[in-house]
Amino acid sequence: MIDKRPYIENIINISRPYLQETFPIKERLEEFLQTLEFLKPKTNRKEIIDHFTGIYIDFVKKNYQNQYKRTNPKIVSFIENKDDGVKIIWGHCLDVMRGMKSESIHLMVTSPPYYNAREYTQWKNLNTYLEDMRMVIREAYRILDNHRVFVFNVGDIFDNDNITTKSTWGKRRIPLGAYFTAMFEEEGFTFVDDFIWDKGEVQSERHKNGNKPYPFYQYPMNCYEHILIFHKHRNDSTRYPCPVCGCLKVNGNAYSEIGLKSWECKNLACFERSRANRGKRFSLKTITTQGRQEEKFAIDQDFIKKWRRDIIKINPVIKINSKGENTLGHTAPFPSTIPEFAIKMFSYPNELILDPFGGSFTSVITAKQLGRVGIGIELNKDMFGKSSMHNVHQNLQSSLSSAKKIQISEIDLL
């Protein structure tokens, strides 16, 4: 006998005991079911499954977000407001991030302030610097969406850690890349890759020691930085719908990565079963990635080829013109190549891209150019505000070739 009921009712009937488990509050379950009403007249099975899955994931996420009680309504409203997709927040990144919803950002990409490398980035010693950075990483883990990526550009430096002595004898090579990798993992992230940014030929005469061509006097000049790739996999035991039949009749399966829980469909009427009558195996991550394997999301093959090797040559940003003027207004901008890589490889159009150390807002500019929503947080408004905003306007207006003036949303929390 042919089942003539709307397919969404079939999904609900099979999934009802699991829906009650996920939404134990009756009113919340009723709200969820009411949201599905528009699917009853629809007959396209894939469309119904995709809508059901998307709505279910949104409700589950809101349940999780509601557990965090320190959001700042002003910040949340600013981020969620529909605008041109260029959002600048003036404030301390830790304070701003603490006011954001949990798992509300789809990708993070940044280069942190280097330890005591500029007059505006000074710390008492290396330990205080690393502890401040740890707090930022901890908050980043909370606000980054689950199974998403943080791309982190940092270089090792030669400086005094000021822990043992403040004299010149305390200067040494400080492996910031190693320290940050350890901190990210301690705060819950998984280290995935380390791309080496080859900055080209050495220009400095430091460490040359040409007058002492003997053993133990020769040291290389640093000419690279790290582009570190971290995944967030918060262990989530919530059931998710089978991407084939849409039902929540699933059992937990083996973990495919640390913290990445997989599921197996147990609906015997599912449209995809193995020869051994095993159901579809999937995870929340594969629902997102495999469900968007469409031509419109494909990455250009030349771009993929460019990043096939984990050593990549990128010319540093030229910020000083022939007149000795800083055209970008910031003393430490990073090249757009890095956020371009991060955004193309680890996000989809219209998603939220956050740079917590905005600087000259290269990440924000690149995000907008690639059809995403760019969010930049910057503390030093007095020092860089005017020049950085000029950089944003100039780059976006020229690159997007639009007669319409780009609207940039700003909020000042300083």
Residue, then its C-alpha position, 0 to 999 in steps of 0.5 A: m500500500i502506497d503511503k500518501r501522507p506528506y513525507i514530512e509527516n513520515i519523518i516526524n512520526i519516525s523521529r517523534p521519540y527522538l524529538q521529545e528527547t532533544f526538545p524535552i520542553k513541550e512548548r519548544l517541541e511544539e514550536f519546532l513542529q509548527t515551524l515545519e507546517f510549510l513543508k506539508p504541501k511539498t513533494n520534493r523529498k530532498e527539499i523536505i529533508d534539507h529543510f527539516t535538517g536545517i531547521y532542526i540544526d538551528f533549533v538545536k544550536k539555539n538550545y546550546q546558545n541559550q546555555y551561555k548567559r553573558t551575551n551583550p544584546k548590543i553586540v549580538s544585534f549589531i552582528e545579526n543586523k542585515d547590512d552590506g556585510v562589512k562590520i567594524i567593532w572598536g573595542h577589546c577583542l576579549d570583551v567583544m567576544r565575551g558578548m557574542k553568542s556561542e557558536s555564531i561565527h563560521l570561520m576565524v582568521t587573524s594574525p595576533p599582536y606579536y609579543n613586544a614587537r610594536e610600541y602598542t603591543q607591550w607586555k611585562n613578560l612572555n608569560t603575561y602575553l601568552e596568558d592574554m592570548r590564551m584567554v582570546i583562544r578560549e573565547a574563540y573556541r566558544i564562539l566558533d561554530n562546531h566543526r569549523v576552522f581557525v586560521f592563525n598566522v604567527g611568526d617566531i621572533f627574536d626578543n627577550d622573554n623578560i622572565t629570567t633577565k631584562s638584560t641584552w643577554g636574555k634575548r633569544r629565538i622565541p618559538l611563538g608558533a610552537y607555544f600557540t599550537a600547544m595553547f590551541e590544543e589545550e583549549g580544545f582545538t585540534f591542530v591540523d596543518d602548518f603552512i610555511w609562509d616563505k617571505g622571500e630573500v633576507q634583507s636584514e644584516r642581523h645575525k650575519n657575523g661575517n667577521k666571524p666565519y667560524p662554528f657556533y657564530q652562524y645563525p639564520m635570519n628568520c624569513y618565514e611565518h606560520i599559517l596554522i590550521f585548527h579545527k574545533h570539534r566539540n563533542d556533541s551527543t545530540r542526534y542529527p537526522c540521516p541526510v538520506c531519509g531525514c529521520l532521527k532514528v539513528n545510533g551513535n557510531a565510531y568517532s571519525e576524529i577526536g570529538l567528531k561524533s558519527w551516526e548510523c541510520k537505523n531506519l530500515a525504510c531508508f532509501e540507502r542501505s548497504r549490502a549488509n543492510r547497514g544504514k548511512r553513516f554520517s556526522l554533523k560535519t558531513i551534513t554540512t560539507q557533503g550537502r553543499q557539494e555543488e558546482k557553485f561552491a567549487i574552488d578554482q583548480d588553480f587556487i587548489k593547486k597553489w596551496r597543494r604544498d605546505i610551503i608557499k611564497i607570499n610577498p610581504v605587504i608593501k606599506i611604505n610608498s616612495k615618499g616614505e608614507n604609510t599608505l595603509g596606516h598600520t605598522a603590521p598589516f598581513p597580506s590578503t592572500i592569507p584570508e583569501f586562502a582561509i575564506k575560500m577553503f573553509s567557508y561558504p557565501n554569506e557566512l560570518i568571518l571574524d578577525p579578532f585583531g582587525g588591524s587594517f581590516t584586510s580580513v574584513i575587506t577580503a571577506k566582503q570581496l568573496g561574498r561573505v560577511g566580514i567582522g573585524i575587532e580592533l582596539n587601537k582606534d585612536m592610532f589606526g582608526k582613520s587610516s584603517m577605515h580609509n583603507v577599507h573604503q578605498n579597497l572595497q569601492s575599487s575592487l567591487s566596481s560598484a556605482k553604489k557606495i559601500q556601506i560600512s557598519e561600525i560600533d564603538l565599544l571603547 
